[in-house]
Amino acid sequence: MGVAVPVGAVVIAAALGWFLPALRIASSARQVTEDASEALLVYIDLVVLGRMANKHARTALSDAAKVCDNPVFVNIRQALALAELEREQPWTELRRLADRLDLPQINDIADIAALQDEGVSLAAAFRARVAELRNAYVTGRQREADRITQRMELPKFLPVMVVSLAIILPPLMKIAS
């Protein structure tokens, strides 16, 4: 004998099975992007240190990418290795990587590193860009903290209202009667 399942239950289960994973992926995508931005800030700091040690831009880029096994570092390392195998400039491959990963900050790295061919000092340019990216990152984190704080206001407000009503309601009822 078969079990009768209402059609509505099947439709609801199908809708949940479709939308729930999509919502979970969308919520985790924001966290992945934040983690990638943090890793990229560390990478730029490492490139700046390499440039301050008077390394060539290509060497500083590749040495910084070898430091960590974070996915961003691995992708940059692979992009630089691909550029070396294809005998092209590393910044062109970094620009492709920026488009592929949807991280425009990598384009900034590529643009600044490409300036070395023109004889521009890169350490100052990298430090300025890192300061801008860090300020943007900190501002975003502060906005997120403000949003969380604002969401906490309602749970704080409701117990105060209940206690206030519990204190004020008996005398009001006494006066009304």
LUMDREN-425930 format. One record per residue (C-alpha): x, y, z. Coordinates in steps of 0.5 Angstrom, whole numbers, plus 500, padded with zeros to 3 digits. Layout:
# residues N
XYZ...
# end
This chain:
# residues 177
500500500503507498503513503498519500502525500498532499500535493501542497507538501510536495510543492513546498518541499520542492520550493525549499529544496530549490531556494534554500541552497541558493540562499545559503550560497548567496550568504556565504559568497559575501563572507568569501569575498571579505576573506579574499579582500583580507588576503589581498591586503596581506598580499599587497603588504608582502609585495610592498615589503619585497619592493622595499627590499629592492626586489624587482616587481616580478620577483616581489609579486611571485615571492609574496604569492609563495608565502601562503596557501590561501586560495587568493595566494594560490590563484595569484601564484598560478597566474604568475606561473602561467604568465612566465610560461607564456612569456608575457608580462605578469600584470596582464595575467593578473588583470585576467585573474582579477576579471575571473575572480571579480576582485578589482583590487588585483587590477590595482596591483597589476597597474602599479606593478606595470609602472615599474617598466616606466621607472616609477617607484612602486613602494610608495604607490603600493603603500598608498593603494593599500591604505585606501583599500584598508580604509575601505575595508575598515569602513565596510566592517564598521557599517556591518557592525552598525547594522548588527547593533541596530538589529539588536535594538528591538530585542533590547527594547521589548523587555523594557516595554514589558517591564514598564507595562508590568509596573505601570499597568496595575496603578492605571487599572486601579485608577480606572476602576
# end
